[in-house]
Amino acid sequence: MRDGGGRKGEEAGRRGLALLVAGAFFMENLDGTIISTAAPDMAASFGVRPADIGVAMTAYFVALAVFIPVSGWAADRYGARRVFVWAIAVFTLASALCAAAGGLPELVVMRVVQGIGGAMMVPVGRLAVLRSTRKSDLLRAVAWLTWPGLLAPVLAPALGGLFTTYASWHWIFLVNVPLGVLALPFALRLVPDLRQPERPRLDWVGFGLGGAGLAAVVLGLERFGAAPAAWGAGASWFAAGVALCFLTVRHFRGTRSPLLDLGALKVDTFRVSNAGGALFRAVITAVPFLLPLMFQGAFGWSAATAGLVLISVFAGNVAVKPLTTPLLRRFGFRTVLLVNGVATAGTFVLCGLLGPHTPMAVVVSVLFVSGMCRSVSLSAYATIGFADIEPDRTSGANALSSTVQQLAAGLGVAFGALALRAAGPVAPLLGLDGPVAPYRVAFALLALLPLVTVVEAARLRRDAGAVVTGAAPASRAGADTAAR
């Protein structure tokens, strides 16, 4: 009885830890996009143009991109619990100071600080979950961690609109304060004090090169999401960032203790998770960007109606969660990723076929099914990435994966903006006209990208990730990884 009670207590502790990190993940993702709907009110408050508020969003994403790679080193050196607690405190305090900002420069500075807190908060929390969870329980734990990434981009427009309409823009930041204060005691209790016995030295060269490269890439992607006049600057920033990232990779491969362990990419399941998975994440991030534009600009809906209808995507995410684990255990990761990749492409085509006179029930159904497909594939990619990673490489692999995911999220908005811009001149050539025509072409272009992830998933072994689904013992997975 005592052993059974002990196991139940450990399982409850792991579930609590996963939920705590999921909440932190939700706050970090929500704050990345919620500003967009509040931009007009914030601009009026600061006496600037609404377009100028975009620098506050960019500053946040740049801080995330620069400091996420150092999260694994910080956890190894100072301990996961200490870093996670301090990250929540910094994020919460910065949120309060964002709400108190009296001008745009103050807001940008506080957004940078908030981004640093978020960069340490989520990857370190996820690392604690990965290190304290058995391979056989990884599927359930990662399922708890994935829903915030799906929920935040969908709810952000609705919440931002409600806050600015019925309260003030300050509440998009103030809402984090009670959440952060509530999370602190749970973090002290639930997060294990994991650290490496041998404390590594920080790879300052890799941090400098990689940080500059990632910042330039994020800035370039942000410019691609703006008006065409800004695309030249975006291309310059992006090219410079890619060049710096290339130099960073060369440095990582030539140094003994690199900031990011690229060796994890030799593991098939991790590589597919961070190649095909990154592309998939980018595409599904583009859809919540395009849908509100289509609903308001082409359908003539109000912002409130568009935001509320988007919640049906989240409903699909939640509804399919109980089925995700049985599906992966019954059919395996490879089959699920192949079938669901094609299904996701199909939902994009269906989104493009919607029109102003489409019955609301049909619109909601299409978005609901799209949410189901998003959820299944994202859970699969997030779980299989660490199926064959050895415990001593978890920290480096987690930091690398978090960096890739952050870039993928930024790439998604750029994908959506570029697809919509390209669709403008293409639609008349296809005989399409009217305000909906560019969106039909844009969704058709985006539908091609999930098919690319299908090609990548087809390279997996049929039994890939079997140790996570319970179809293979952990020892076999370790042997397979060592053999590769």
N, C-alpha and C positions, 0 to 999 in steps of 0.2 A: 504493500500500500504506500509506503514511504517513497519507494522508487517511482511508482506511478505518479504520486503527487509531485515528486521532484521533476519528473519529465514534463508534467503539465505546467509546472511553474516556469521551467525553462522555455517551453513553447510559448507561454503567455508573454514572457519577457522579450522573446524574439519578435513576436507579433507587435508588441508595444513599441519596440525599437523601430520596426519597419514603418509603423503608422506615424511615429514621430518624425522620421526622415521624410516620409511622404508629405507631411504637413509643411516641412521646411521647403521641400521641392515645389509645392504648390505656391508658397509665398514668393519664391525666387522667380518662377515662371510667370506668375501673375503680374509682378512688378515690371517685367520686361515689356509687356504689351499694353497694360491698362491705361498708360498715359495717352495713347493715341486718341481715345474718345474724349478725353478731358482737355486736349490741346487748345481748343478755342477759348475755354474759360480761363485756363492758365495763362494764355497769351494776353488776354484782356487784363488779368490781374497784374501781370508784370509789365504791361505796356510794350509788348513786342508782337511780331507777326506770328500766327499759328504755326507756320512752317519752321520758325526758329526753335520751337519747343522740341523738335526732332533731335537736337543736339543732346538733350537730356536722356533720351532713349539710347542714342549712340554711345554716350559716355558710360552708361550702365553696361551695355554689351561689351564694350572694349575692356572695361575693368574685369568682367567675367572671363573673357578670352585670355587676358594677360595673366591672371592669377590662378586660374584653375590648374594649369600644369604644376604649380608648386604645392598644391594641396596634399598630394601623396607624400612628398618630402616632409611637410609640416606635421602631418599625422605620425609619420615614422619617428620624427625627432622629438616632438613634444607630447605625443599621445593623442589618440582620437578624441577622448572625452574633453580634454582641455581645449583643443582647437575648435571642436564643434560648439562648445559652450560659449567661447569667446566670439565665434562667428555669429551665433544667434544674437549675442549682446550687441555686437557692432551693427548688424543688420537692423535690429530693432531701434537702436539709438539713431542711426542714420535715417530711418524712416520718419521718426519724429522730427528730426531736423529738416528733412525735405518738406514736411508739412509747414514748418515754421519759416521756410525760405522767403525772403522779401524781394528777391530778384532772380533772374535767370542764372547769373554766374554762381550765386550761392547754391541754387538747386543743382547745377551741374557738378559742383564740388561734392555735395552730399550724395549725389547719385553714384559718383565714383567710389566713395566710401561704402555705400550700400552694395555696389557690385563686388567690392573686395570681400565683404562679409558673405555675400551669396556664393562667391567662388570657393570659399573655404567650407561653407555650411553644407551644401548638398553633396559634393564629392566625398568629403570626409565622413558624412553620415552614411552614405551608401557603402563606403569602404568598411565601416563598422558592421553594417548588416552582412556584407559578403564574407567577412572574416569570422563572424560569429554564427554563420548558418552552414549546416551540412549540405553537401551537394544534393542529397535526396530531397531537402526542403527548400532548395533554391528557387524552384518554380513558383511556389506559393509566396515566398518572400518578395521576389521581384514583381509579382503581380500587384502587390500593395504599392510598390515604388513607381510603377508606370502610369497609374491613372492620373496623378497630378499633371504630368506632362501633356496628357490628352485633354484634361479638364480646363486648365488655365487659359490656353489660347481661345477656347470656345466661350468661356464665361467672362473673359476680360472685357469685351465690348459691352455686354449687358450690364455688368457691375459698374464699369466706368460711366456709362450713361445714367444709371440710377443714382450714383453718388453725385454726379455733377448736376443732375436735374432736380433732385429732391434735397440735397444737402449742399456740399461744395467740393471742389476738386481736392481740398486738403484731406478728405476722408479716404482717398485712394492710397494714401500713405499711413494715415492714422490707424486704419484697420489692422495694420501689422503690429502695432504696439501691444495691445492686449494678447494677441496670439504669441508674440515673442516672449512676453513676460510669463505667460502660461507654460510655454515650452521649456523655459530654463530649468525649473525643478525636475521635470521629467527627463531632461537631458542629463542632469547630474546623476539621476538614479538609473537610467536605462542604458546609456552609452558606455560600453566597456572601455577601460583604459588600455587600449591596444597601442603598442609601440614596438619598434625594432630594438633588440638588445644592443646592436652596434649602430650608433647614430651616424648616418651618412652626412657628408659635407654637401652644402648646396652647390649645384652646378651653375655658378653665376654666369658663365659664358652662354650656356644653353638657355638660361632664364632671360638674359638680355636679348639674344638673337630671336628666340622663340616668341618672347613677349612683343618685340617690335614687329615681327612678321605677322603674328596673329592679329595685332591691333590694326596693321595696315590692311589685312584681308577683310576684317570686319568693317573698317571704314569704306573700303571699296565696295563691298556688298551693300552697305547703307546708301551709297551714292547711286548704285544701279537701281535701287528702289525708288529714287526720286525722279524728277523730270529729265527728259532726254538731254537737256543742256548740261546736266551734271554727270553724264555717262563718261565723258572724257576724263574728268578727274577721278571717277570711280575706277576706270580702267588703269590709270596710272597707279593709284593706291593698291589695287588688286595685284598688278604685275610686280610692284615692289614687294608686296607681302609674300607673294609666291616665291620670289627670288630669295628673300630672307628665310623663308621656311625651308627652302632647298638647302641653304647653308646650315640651317639648324639641324636638319636630318643628317647631313654629313658629319657635323660635330657630334651628334648623339652616337653615331656608329663608330666614331673614332676615340671616344672617351670611355674610361673604365666605369664611372658612376654617373651616367647621364640623368638629366632631370626626368625624361620620359623614356621608358623601356620599350623600344621599338621591336625588340625580340618577340614580344607577345603576338605580333602580326604573323609570325611563322605558324601559329596555331590556326588551323583552318576555321574552326568555329568562331574564334575571336575576330579573324580577318573578315569573314562574311558579315558578322554582326556590325562591324564598324566600316564596312564598305557599302554593301547593299543596304544595311540598316541606316547609315547616314543619309543615303539618297532617299530612302523611304521616308525618313523623318523630315527631310527638307520638303518633300512633295506634300505631305499631309499638313505641314505648317503653311504652305502656300494656299491651301483651300480655305481656311478660316479668314485669310486675307482677302480672297477674291469674292467669297459669297456675300459678305455685307455690302461690298461695292456693287455687286450685281443686283441685290435686293433693293438697294436704295436708288442707285443710278439708273438701272434699266427697268425695274419693276415699279418704282415709285413708292416703295414702302417707307415708313418712318424708321428712324434709327432704333426706336424701342421695339417695333415689330420685328425688324431684322435681327436684333440681338436675342429676342425671345425665341424666334424660330430656330436659331443656331443651337439652342439648348437641346434640341432633338438629337444633335450629333453626340452630345454628352450622354443622353439617355441610351443611345446605342452602345456607347463605350461601357456603361455600367451594366446594361442588360446582358451583354455577352461574357462578362467577367466570370460568372460561375461555370461557363462552358469552355473557357480557354484551356484550363488545365486538363480536363478530360479529352479535349480534342488533340492536344499535344501528346498526351500519353497513348491515345488510341492510334493516331496516324503518324506521329513523329514530326520533328521540326521541319525536315526537308519537304515533306508532302504539304504540310500546312502553309509554309512560306510560298511554295509554288502555286497552290490553288488560290490562296488568299491574295497573292500579288496580282493575279489576273482579275480576281473579283474586285479588288480596289480600283484597278484601271477601269473596270466597267462602271463603277459608281461615279467616277469622274465624268465619263461620257454622259451618264444619266443627269448629272448636275448641269452639264452644258445644254441638255435638251429641255430643261425647265424654262418656263416663260411666265409672263405676267398673268396669264389667264389659266395657268396650271392649277388645278384644285389644291387647296392647302393640304389636304390629306396626302396627296401624292408627293408634294414637296417635303413634308415632314417624314414620310416613309423613306424617300430616297436618302435624306440626311441621316435618318436612323440607321439604315443599312450601311451607309458610309462610315458612321461611327463604329459600328460593329467590326467592320473590316480593319479600320485603323487600329482598334484596340488589340485584336488578335495578333496582327503582324508585329506591332510594337512590343507587345509582351514577349513574343517569340524571340525577336532580335535581342531584347534586353537580357533575356535569360540564357540563351545559348552562348552569348559572348563570354561568359565565365564558366561554362560547363567543363572545359578542359584546361583551365588556368590553374597552375599549381599555387598553393598557399603563399609561397615566398615571392611570387610575382604578382599577387593580387593588387598591391598598392600601386605599382607602376602601371599595370594594365588598367586599373580604375581611373587613374589620372589621364591616361591617354584616351580612354573611351569617353570621359567627360569632356575633354577638349574637342574631340571630334563631334560629339553631340551638340555642343554649343555652336560650333561653326555651321553645322547642318541646319540648326534653327535659324541662324542669320541668313543662310543661303536660301531658305524656303521663301522668305518675303521677296528676295531678289528674283527667284524663279517666277513667282506669281506676277510681279511687276513686269518682268521682261516678256512673259508669255502674253500678257494683256497688251503691251506695247506692240509686239510683233503681230498680234491678231488684228490690229487696226487696218493695216494695208492688205492683209491676207484675206480677210472676210469678203470684200467685194469681188476678189478674184474667184471665190468659190460660189458666187451668186447669193451671198447672204447680206442682208441689210437690216437696218433697225438698231435700236440701242442694245439689244441682246446679242447681236451677231458677234461682236468681239469676244464676248464671254464664252460663246459656244466654241470658237476656235481656240481660245486660251485653255479651256478645260480639255479639249481634244489633244492639245500639245502636252499638257501635264499628264494625260493618261498614258503617254508613251513611256514615262519615266518608271512607273512601277513595273513595267514589263522588263526593264533593264535589271531591276532587282531580282526578277524571276531567273534571269540568266545566271546571276551570281549564286542564287540559292541552289540552282541545279548542280553546282559543283560540290555540294556537300555530300558526305556519305549518307546512305539511307538510315544508318543508325546513329547519325550525329546527334550529340546531346542526350544519348540514351541514359547516361548516368544521372541526369537531372530528372528525367521522367520516371526513373525507377526501373527501366528496362535493362540496365547493366550496372554491375557493381562499380564503386568508386575506384577500386584498384585497377580495373580494366581501363578506365578512362585515363588514369595516370600513366599506364603503360603505353596506351595509344599516343598520348601527348609526348612522352619521352621518345617513342620511336620516330615521331616526326621531327 
